[in-house]
Amino acid sequence: MSDNMIRVCAFCKRQSRLTKEHLFPKSLLDHKKDERKPERSKRFLAKINNFVDGEPSIKDVCAVCNNGVLSNLDGYFNEIYKRYIGLAE
């Protein structure tokens, strides 16, 4: 499947070219980065039954959703994480 194909956005269900979305909010990964030990820097993805390096992402949402409502949702999650879960920065 070509990267330029028009597909359906997983969020708004409109047909569009899709963009990459982090599986976990980047802000969460940034918070957890300092806590991880080097030997635990990989993440297990059950769908592929394997460990991966880096930040897992998927190309399943359009740019409007990724840079709009989903970006706002990530920001909200970041605030909740900092307030109730994370350490004071």
Summary of the structure (lengths in Angstrom):
residues: 89
radius of gyration: 15.2
end to end distance: 42.9
largest distance: 44.2
contacts: 189
relative contact order: 0.22
helix: 37%
strand: 24%
